[in-house]
Every structure is written in C-alpha cells, then in structure tokens.
Amino acid sequence: SRSPFPLLFLSAGTPQKYDPTFKGPIYDSFIILCPPAWTHGDPRKVIHPTDSRGQFCGQQGTPNEKKPFLFYFDIVKCASPLVLLEFQCPTTQICVSKCPDRYMTYMTAYGNPTSLQYYRDFCTPEFGNSQKVGCGVGVPVPWGDSCPEPAPSSVSPVARRCFPAIQAKKGVIMVGNETTYDDGRGHRRNVTELLEGAKKANVVLETRQLAMKIFEDYTVSWYWIIIGLVIAMVASLIFIVLLRFLAGIMVWVMIVMVILVLGYGIFHCYMEYAKLKGEAGSDVSLTDLGFQTDLRVYLHLRQTWLAFLIILCVLELVIVLLLIFLRKRILIAIALIKEASRAIGHVMSSLLFPLCTFFLLCLCIAYWASTAVFLSTSNEAVYKVFNESTCPFSGQTCNPETFNTSNVTKLCPDAQCLFAFYGGETAYHKYLIVLQFFNVFMFFWLANFVIALGQVTLAGAFASYYWAFKKPDDMPAFPLFSAFGRALRYHTGSLAFGSLVLAIVQVIRVTLEYLDHRLKAAENKFAKFLLSCLKCCFWCLEKFIKFLNRNAYIMIAVYGTNFCTSARNAFFLLMRNIIRVAVLDKVTDFLFFLGKLLIVGSVGILAFFFFTQRIKLVQDTAPSLNYYWVPILTVIVGSYLIAHGFFSVYGMCVDTLFLCFCEDLERNDGSPERPYYMSPELSEILLKGHLEPSKSADSQG
C-alpha cells in the first residue's frame, strides 16, 4: 500500500537500504578569559566596602583599620545604572570612623575650629596637607575636590555604608526637616536627587542583605533540605526500578496518583480560599500588594489561593482530556517503555550517569560565576589632572599618592589630582562589557557541550543494545564506558559544533530579553511588537534546534558521521515516520512528565507542610526561618533535577530505541535474509498494532 503522505516522503530523503555489514554503532569514526579576569578582579569588593583607592574599610593592618564605614562624596552620582554593573558608584568614596550626624558645608564650618575639625573627618588626606589641594580659605568646595557635599546620614549605617537619613512626612521627602539642601557651591538642590542616588546605591545592598538572610536560612535548614532531596532520590530510584519490572502497572498507578495529587491540591486551595473569607486584609489584590520578599504575606490573600485553584483545575482538566484521547496510544507507549526498561536493565550503570553530567555542569556554572564576579570587580579608580588655568598635563591620568612630588605641580601650581571615574585606561578595562558578553556565551557553549556529551554517550550505549542480534550476548562488555570513550575520541568536534549552534541562538534570546527590559518604559509600540515577535521566533527556533540536536547525537552515536550529516539524516528519518513520532514518541514524553510531576509534587507538598510547621508530630523540629520558601523552593527544584536526571535516562533510551526502530524498518523486512533487530516483544505490538509501517520506497508503485 502507498504511504498516505507521498509528497512528504518525496521531500524527506531516501529511506535507508539493507546493508549486511551494518551491525550497529560505528566504533571508529573559557581558558583564555580567566587569567586576566582573576588578575585584575577582586571578589571582596562585592561584599566589603572599599574606598576610591581600592582599600578595604576596617581592614586590620591598614590605615583604615579604625574606619569601618564608607562615605560617598556625592550620593547623587550613585543614580547611574553603572552601579549595578560595576558594584561601585562613580564618585569619590572614603573610609570614615563614623557616619555624619549633622549637615555641614565648608562655608558653614570655616571659622569654627570645632566644626572645621568635624568637617575634616570627611575629607581626603590631601585636605590636611595643603590648602590648595583641599578647600581654599573662604572658597566653597567644588565637586570632585578633597572635600564632600555632606548630608545627614542615617544613625545606623546600612551594610557599613553611610546613606542620607531620608524620611517622608505627610508624603513630602525630607532630609533633616528640609526639602532642599545646599550643595556647597551656593546652589540649592532638591532632596529627591539624594533619594534617587541612595535608591540606586541601595539596590546592591538590599540584594546583599537578602542574600545574607537566605544564607542564614540555608545554615539552619540544610540538614532538612538534604533529607528532602534524599527522599526525592529514593522515590525516583524506587519508581525507576519498579518501572523496570512492572512498567504497565506503574504507568497506570502513576497516572492515577497524578490525578489524585492534583485533586488534593484543588481541594486544599479551595479550603484555604474559603477560610480567608471575611478576614481583614484578605481581599487585597496582588497588584496592590506588589512584590514582597516574605512570601507568607501572599498566603493571607484570597486572590493567591484563587490563582492556585484555577491553575490546578486547568492542569487537571488538560491531563484528563489528554488521557482520554490518548488511551489507545498509551498502550503502545507502555510497550516501548518496557523495551526501554529491558535495555536499562542490561546497562544499569546508565542510571548513575546523570551524576557525571550534573558534576560537569556544576563545574561550568562555577567557572562562569567566578569569572563574572572577577570581571565585575576589575574596575579601578581613575584619577586625572584638573586645572582651572592652562596646563599641558590637564586631563592626563595621575597618582594621588605621588602627585604632590611630581613635576606636574611645579609646572602647574594650581593643578589637582582628582578622582574621575571607575574603570581603567587599558584595553582590558575598555572592553569589560564585551568580555562579560563573551563569558555568558562561553557558559552556554560549555553547558550545551556537557549535555550533548551525556546524550551521545547514553545513545551509544542503548544503540549497542538494540543492534545486538542476540541480546545481551552480542553487546560489548561495558557499553556505557565504550560509548563514552568513543564520544570523547571521535565525536568532540561534532558535539562542539552542535552546541555552538544552540549557544548562538540562546545568546540572541538573552540579548532580546535585555532589549525588552530596556524598552519597557518606551512608548514605541511597534518596537515592542517587533521585539515580541523576535522573541517568539527565537524561542521556537531554540526548541527546534534542541529537538534536532538530540536526534542528531543519536545518529552520531550509531553511524559516527559528522553533525550536519547526522542532523540531516535524523530529520529526514523522522519526517518519513512523522505519524510514529506524533503518536508514540511524544506520548512517552508525556508519561515521563507525569512521573516527574508526581515525584516533585509529592515531595514539594511534604516540604511545604514541614517547613510551615503544619505537621503536628514534627512541629517543634522544623527550624525557624526568615523565608520558609527558601528551603521549599530548594527542595522542589532539587527534586525536579533529581527526577529529571533519572527520567532523562529513560527518555534518551526511548528516543534511541525509537530512532533505531525506524531505521530497522527501512533496512530490514523481517525475512530470514534481512531479519529485524528489534526484540520479539517490541515487534509484536509495533508491527501488528496501530503503527503498521508503510512499504519502503523500493516497493511502492
């Protein structure tokens, strides 16, 4: 009989022909960025306050030993977005013994020895050495000189930084009971300018404070988090082992359990929603509340539980409808899962292989994160020569420590060496943003390469099982290690190229997300629409490339061909078997998703009741936390990664067996001369069931 899709088959390449010599898998077929970043960067700048000369405040054995607090000369300059990129404000910063508690300018301090001495504490050392370097007698201090534009600071410094004591009275922003302040140059400035600068400078500090609270929660709950992850690992392992021997029963048990877990979630959300009826403050909307770091606030709102209720109802309905329409295909998918269980039973070491991939991914993340921190802290304080009169050295860089003894002061007596900006004059400092972008790109490339290495290794091991005519006698002694060795020896170039293509698309997506964030405040609707379309297109492209790469790696493991050839052959093979792909391969993916959902949902519910102290038996055992969502989310994410690691082995096994099955159908016809390599159990349900193969191109017509 002819194929129902003749045009599709004509455009999907030529089916594979019988090859008596083919017996299965073919057996023969960031470094440059770290040194400069680690040389120039200093991660301590992220945590500890440093002055404009790079000296840490309060560090023992230094002149700043008794000066633990950091004071900003002009906090308004901190409103620059560069604060978030460089962890520094573009203004002179000095270490002080205490933050200012009164407002004062040089004009108000001059003539009063006590006030002048107080004012000196917030000037650079040059102010005391020379009047010309510091503040001239009777002359207001200009911006960037040795003295600041002080403003009243908060009584208790924030993270050892001095910030203005800004307060709101009846909706009016004030500092020291004033809405304006003297900038020291004879001008009155609005207090809101101080507020904007303090807000931007405080973004990093609030992030650090949040990180410290999260770290505290981890220190008191890490033991219970590990127990939760162990429970998830044991549950996943038991599920996989039972799936090995009771595939059919376990699949149906999994389906029923997922429906019951979602049903309990719906019931619990409804009970919480009904219980909050009439309580004060429970009817506040989520938009009015805004973002809160303490997620317990949201649990006191009816709208939160209503949103959870709707989401779970929709998910339950979708799953039930899919099960109804796919009930016949599920039986066929169970047969393929049984075959995958037999294959994994002969390659049991494959269940532990995801740990190797996870370890390599952790190394990639650590490499990227450390390099990013070192790059972000590579900027240095740049000082330049400033002079009111004509001076040939004006604008040139200088060293404030040796400036007074240099030739510049002799040729230009009124010249001053002042802080200019944070950055650097070298080519390295000028291209820090480019290096950060390159670091992100290398992270995507390395991470994708590690994932590809794991996929091609598993595919090679399971392909060895499928193409063994006498299973398991014809299999190699150590199929997983053999496949891993072949991947490293012969296929690293193909894996690197496939990972490169995917990394380029992912970097483009990150760039589009960044542009979308920058255009949120813009009024150009056409630009927003165009950007949304591009984001959607590249999202689809990334999904397609991941799908194509996965199947290309299977063909690489089987045939040992290069990436482009393998991708083309895999794509055409799937197109020639598009019906099987739609009704069989994706059904197994859906069943595996239900399995992961069951494990994550069960462990997540258990973690929620434990850390919120709702289990009376262990109510006193649960630790006291700042944010109880920290360990809960950690357990949920960790449980998903663990479950995904175990089920990814099954998923890769199913995809490999399915692709080999399609290849087997085209190469062989089941006759004694050209027998199938598939197992009798698999051929019985796939060839006599609902997926009767079409005749090959040679027999058509």
N, C-alpha and C positions, 0 to 999 in steps of 0.2 A: 504494500500500500504506500501511496505517496505521503510525504510529510504535509501536515496542514499549513505549514509556513514555508513554501518553496522559495519565495523571494528572500526571506530571511536566511535560509540555508545557503542560497547562492552568494549572499554577501558576507557570510560568516566563515569563509575559508573552506579548505578541502578537508574532509574527515580523514583521520589517521588510518593507514593501511596496515595490514598484517606484516609484522617483522619478526621472523623466527629468532633473531639474535637479541631481541629486546627482552630483558629479564628483570626490569625494574630500575631502581636508581642507578645513575651513572657514577662510577666511583673515581674517575679521573677527569676531569674536565679543565683641639684648642691649645696646643702646646706653645705656640708662638706668642699667645696673648698673655699668658700668666706671668712670665718673668718681669716685664715692665710694670704690670699692674701691682705685683707683690713688692716691687722695688719702691714705687712711689706712694702706694696706698698705705693707710694705717686704720684698720677697723676700729681702733679705740676711739676715733673721732665720732663714731656713731653713738657711742654710749656716754663718754666722758666729755665735759665741756673743755674747749681749747680756745686760747686767745688768738689774736691775729698773727702771732709769730709761731703758731703751732705748739705752744707749750700747754701742758695739761694743768688745769686749775686744781690746787690742793695736792699735787703730787709731791711725795716726800723726797727730800734731797735736792729740790729746785727752789728758785726764788719765789715761786708761787705756793710754797708749802702751806703758808698760813692764809692763803687767798683761795678759798674753795668755790667761790661764786663767780659766774660770768656776767659781765655787764656790757650791754650794747650801746655804742655811742649814739646811733640814730636808729631807733627801733622801726621807724617808718620804712627804712630801706629793706626790712625783712618782708615787706609785702611782695617782693619779687618772687615769681614762680621758680627761680633758680634755687630757692631754699629747699624745695622738695627733691631736686636732682643732686645737689651738692652737699646737703646736710650743713650748710653754712649760710649766714646772712651776709650780703655784700656791704658790710660796714665794719669799722674798727671795733674790736672786742678786746677787753682786758679782764684780767682776773682781779677780784676785789675781796677784801676780808668780810664785808657785809654789803648788802644792797642799800641804796639810798632810801632814806625815810622822809625826805623833805625836797621840795622843788627849789632849784637854785641855778642861776646863770653866773657867768664870770663877772658881769656888771654888778649884780647884787652882792657877790662875795667880795669883790675888790674893796679894800679899805677896812675890812673887818678881819683881823688875823685869824680869829676862830673859824669864821665861815670860809675863809680862803684855804685854811688847812683842811677843812672838811671837803672842799671842792677839789683840792689836790689829790685826794684819795681816789678820785675817779678820772684822773688824767694819766697819760702815759709817762714813763720815767723821764722823757725828754723835757717835760714841762718844768721839772725842778732843776734841770741842768742849765737851761739857757732860756732867757726871756724871749729871745727871737724865735726859738723853736716852739715855745709854748704860747702863752697868751700875752700879747703885748699889754703894757700898762694902759688901762683905760680903753682898750680896744676889744670889742666883742669877739668871742672865739668863732672863727669861721668853721664851716663843715669840713671834716677831714683833718682838722688840726690835732694837736695833742690833747685837747680837752673836749668833753662831750656836750651834748644837749640833754642834760639830766631831766628826768621826770620822776615823780614819786613812784616808788616800787611797792610791790606787794610786801606785806610784813613777812610772810613765809615764802621764800623763793620757790619757783616751780622747777623741779628737777635740777636744782643748783643753778638756775638761770634767773636773772633779775628782770621782771616784767612790770610794766606800769600797773598801779592799783586802779584799774578801770572799774567803775561802778555805774549802775543805772539807777537814777532817781526819777520816778514818775515818767519813765520812758525816755529820759534825757541822759546821754552818755557823758560822764564827768570824770575828771582826774583831780583829786584834791579839791573838791567842791567847785571846780571851774570847768567850763565847756571849751575854753581855749587855753593855749599856753604860749609862752614866749620862747621862740626857737634860739635865743641867744644872739640873734643878728638884727634885733629890732623889729621882728615881724611876729604877728600873732597867727598861730596855726590851730586848726580845729582838732579836737581830741579824737575825732573819728579816724584821723590819719594814724594816730597811735594804735587805735583799736585794730585797724586792718593789718598793720605791721605785726602786732602781737599775735593776732589770729594765725597769720601765715607761719610765724616762727613757732607757734604753739602746736601746729599740726604734727610736726615730727615728735614733739614732746608728748602729746597725747597718745600718739601711736606707741611710743616707748613705754608710757605708763600702762597702757592696755596690754602690751606685751609682757610687762612685769607681772601684772595680775594673772594673766593666762599662765605664765611660768609658775607662779605660786600655786595655781590650781593643779598644774601637772605634778608639782612636787608632792602634793598631798593625795593625789588620786592615781598616780602612775601604776601603783600596785593593782588597783581595781581595773584600770584600763587594760593592763596585760591579761588579767583574768578574763575580761570580756573578749579580748582577741583570741585567747586560747579556746574559749567556748566556741567562738566562731570557727576556728580552725578545726576543732574536734568535730563540730557539727558538719562542716563541709567534707571532712575526710570520711566520716561515717556515711554521709549521703552518697559520696562517690563510690565507696566500697559496696554499699547496698545496691547502687545502680549497676555495679559490675555483675552482680548475681541475680538481681530482681529488677531488671530495667523496666519491664512493663508495669509491675505493681508500683514501683517507686514513682514513675511518671504520673500515674493517676493519683497516688497519695499526695504528690507534690501539688497537683492541680487543685485537689480538694482543700489542702491546707492553705494554699494561697488565697482561695476564696474565703475560707473561714477567718484567716488573719485580717484580710481587708474588711470583712463583715464586722469583726470585733472593733476594728478601728473606726468604722462608721458609727457603731453603737456608742463607743466611748466619746467620740466628738459630739454626738447629739446630747448625751447626758451632761457633758461639761457646758454645752451651749444652753441647755435648759436650766442648769443650776445657777448660771450667772444672771438669769432674768431678774430684773429689779434691783440688782446690786449697784451701788453708787460707782460711777465711772466706767461701768462695763459697756456702755453704749458709745464710748468714744471711738471714732473711726481711725483706721490705721494711718490714713493720710494726715489727720490732725495730730496724731501722736508723733509721727516722724520716726527716725532711726534711734533706737536705744540699745546701748551695749548690754544692758541687763535684759535678756530675753524673757525673763519671768514676767515682765510688765505686760508683754503681749498675751500671755496666758490668762490674764484677767479681763480680756476683751472678748465680747461675744462674737465680734466680727472675725477674730482669729480662728475660733473653733468652727465658725460657719464656712470659712475658706477651706479649712482642712476637710470638713464634711463634704463639700462639693467636689474637691479634688479626689477624695477616696471613692465617692459614688461614681464619678466619671470613669475612674480607673477600673473599678469593679465591673461596670457595665461593658466597657470595651473588652475586658478579658473574657467575660461570659459570652459576648457575641462572637468573638474570635473562636472560642472553643466550640460553639455551636456550628459555625460554618466550616471549621477545620477538623471536625471529629473523625472523618474518614482518613484524612491525611496524617492525623496524629498516629494512627496505627502503623502507617508506613514509616513515619519518623521514628517510632519506637524500635522498629526492626533495624534501622540504621544505627540507633543508639546502642542496641545490643551488640551489633558488629563492632562499634567503637569500643564497647566495654571489653570484648574479647581481645581487640588489638592492644588496649591499655594493659590488660592482664598479662600479655606477653612482653610489655615494655613498662613494667611497674615504676621504674626509675623516672619515667616521664612525669609522674605526679609531683615529684620534688624539683623538677627542672625550673618551674617558675620562680623558685627561691634564688636561683642563679641570675635569672633575668632581673628580679627585683633588686638584688645586690648591685648589679651593674648600673641599674637606673639610679639607685641611691648615690653611687659614685658620680654619675653625670650631674645630678642635682647639686651635690656638694661642690663639685668643680665649678659649676656655673654660678652658684650663690656666692662662694668665696671670691671668685674673680669679680663679680659685680660689686661686692662691698669694697674691695680694694680699689676698683676703678672709681667708685663714687667718692672715696676719701683721698683721691690723688691730688685734688686741687690744693694749691698753696697760696698764701697771702702774697700779693704782688705790690711792691712799693715803688712809687715813681717820684721824680723830682718835680716839685711845684715851685713856681717863682712868679711874683707879680710883675717884675720887670723883665727885660730881655735877658735871656740866659741860653747859651748854646746847649746846656745839658737838660733843658726843660723837656719833660715827657719821657726821659730815659729811666730805666729801672735802677733802683738803688738799694742798699742795705742799711736799714736804720741804725744798726749797731755800730757800724763803722763810718756812717755818713759824716759825722762832725769832724773826723780826722782826714777826710778825703780832700782832693783838690777842688771839688765842686764848691765847697763852702768858701774857698779862697777866691775863686773867680766870680762866684755869685753869693755875696754875703747874706742876702735875704732868702736864699733858696732853702727849701724844706723837703725832707724825705717823708712822704705821707702815704698812707695806705690807699691803694687804688681799687683793687678788686680781688676776688678769689679766682684763681685759675692757674695760669702759667704761660711762660713765653716760649716754651719748647714746642716742637711739632707734636709731641706726645700729648701735651695738655690741650692743644688746639683741636685735636681730633678725639677727645674723650667720648663725645656723643656717638661718633662713628664706631668707636671701639665697643661701647655698650651695645649698640645695634648688632655688631658682629658677634659679640658674646651670646646674645639671645639666639642668633641664627645658628651658631655652633652648638648651642644646647639642643635645639630642635633636631639638628642633624645627628648628633651623637645619640640622643634618646631614640630617635627613629631607627638608627642602625642597630642599637641593642635589641629593640623589639623585633626587628627583621631577623637578626641572628637567632633569636629564640624561635621564631616561626619557621624558618627554614630548617632548623635542627629537628624540631618536632615533626615537620612534614617529611623529612628524610627517614626518620625512624618509623613512622606509620606507613610510609610508602614501601619500606622494606617488608613490612608485614603483609600488605596487600599483594605485592608482586611475588611473594613466596608461594610457589605452586603447592608445595607440601608444607602447610603451616603446623607448627613453627619450625620444622626441621630445616627448611631452606633459608631461614632468617640468619643474619650474622650473629655472632656470639654476643656482642654488645651494640645493639642497633642505635641507641641514643648517642653513645660516645663516638661511634663510627660516623654518624650524621654530623655531629658537632665538629669532628676533625675535618670532614670534607668541606663543611661550610667555611671554616677558617682558612683552609689551604687553597681552595679553588674558587670560592664564591664571594669573597670580601668585596671585590670590585663591583659586582652586580648589586650586592646589598647596599653598598655605599651610594651607588647611583640612584637606586630606588628611594633610599632615604633622603637623598639630596632633592629629588623632585618634590617629595612630600614636604620637606622643610621649607622650600621656597614658597609653596602655597601657604603654609602655616604662618610664615613671617609676613606675607602680604595680608593675611587676615588680621594679624596683630596690628599692623600699620593702619588698616582700615578702622579697627576698633579705636585706635588712638585718635585718628582724624574725626571719628564720630563723637568721641568725647570732647574734642576741642570745638566742634561745631554745634554743640548742644545749645549754646547761648546765641548762636547766629540766627538771623531771620530769613536766610536764603532757603526757602522750602525746596527749590529744585535741587540744590546741592545735597540736602538731606535725603531727598528721594533717590537721587543717583547713588549716593553712598549706601543707602539701604539695599538697593538692587545689587550693587557690587558685593556687599557682604553676603547676601543670599546666594549669589552665583559662586563665590569662592567657598562658601560653606558646602554647597553641593559638590563642587569640584574636589574638595578635600575628602569628602565621604567616598566619592567615586574612585579617587586615587588609592585610598586605603583598601577598598574592596579589590581593585585591580592588583595592587602590590601583594596582597595576601595570597591571591591565586597565582600570581607570577612566581612568588617564592616557592610555592608547591611544585610548579613546573621546573624551576631551577633545581630543586632537590631531586626530582625524578630524572630529568634529562641532562642537567649540567650545562644548559645553554645560557647565553647572556641574558641580561634583564629585558632588553627590548624584545628579543625573540620570544622569551618566555611569556612576557606580558601579552604579546600579540596572540600566541598560541592559546593561552589561557582564556583570553577574551573571546576568541572565535569558538573555542570548545564550549564555553558557557552559552554563547549565542545559539549554537547548534542544539543545545539542550536547555533552552530557556524555560520550558514548561517544568522540567525537573527542578531547576533552580528555584522557580517561584513556589512550587507546591511541596517541595521536600526539604531542601537545604534551609530555607528560611523558617520552616515550621520547627525544625530542630533548634534554630537560634531562639525562637520564641519560647520553646520549652526550657531551654537553658536560662533564659531571662527570668522565667517564673521561679526556677530553682534558686537563683541569686536573690531574687526578691523575697523568697521565703526565708532564707537564712538571714539576710540583712534586716528584714522586718522583725523577725523573732528576737534576734539579739538586740536590735535597737529598742524595742518595746521593753525588754528586760532591763536594759541600761537606763531607760527613762524612769521606770518605776524605782530603780535602786537609787540613782543619784538625786532624785527629787524626794527621797525618803518616804515613799508611799507603800513600801513593803514593811509591814509592822515587825516581822521577825528579825529583820536586819536594819531597822530604822536607826538604831544608835550606832551602827557600824559605818554607815555612809559618811564620808568626810564632809566637812563644812567648806563651801566653795564660794568664790566671788561670782563666778559664772558657771552654773551647772551644765550649760550647753557645751562647754569646752570638752569635758570627758565624753559626753553623749555623742557629739559630732565626731570625736576622735574614734570612738568605738564603731560608729556607723560606717565612717569612711574606711577604717581599717578592716571591718568585717566585709565590706564590699570588695576591697582589694584582695583579701584572702579568698573569698568565694569566687571572685573573677579569676584569680590565679588557678584554682582547681578546675573551674569550668572551662577556662580557656584551653586547657589541655584537651578536654572533650571536644570543644568547638573546633580546634585545629585538627583533631583526629577525624571528626565527621567531615570537615571540608576536604581533607586529604583523601579520605576514602571515597567521597562523592566524586571528586575530580578523577581519581583513578578508575572509579566505576564507569564514568562516561568515556574515558579513554579505552577501557577494556572492551566496551561495547563496540567501539569503532574499529579496534584492532582485531578482535576475535568474533566468532559467530557461535561458539559453543560446540562445534564439531570436534571429533577426535583429533583432527589435524590442527585446529585452531581453538583449543578449549579456553573457556573463561578462567580468569584467575580469582574471581570473586568466590566467596565461600558458598556452599550449597544453601545455607540458611538465607543469605542475602539475595541470591539469585532467585530463590523460590518466591519471595514476596515482591521483589522489584520487577522481575521479568514476567510474572504471572498475575501481578496485581494491577494497580491503576496506572502504572508508568510503563506500559508496553513500549519498547523502543521502536522508532521508525526504522525503515530499511536504510541501509547506507546509500551513499550517492552512486556506488557502483551498480547497485541492483535496481535503482529507480528507472522508470521508463520502460 
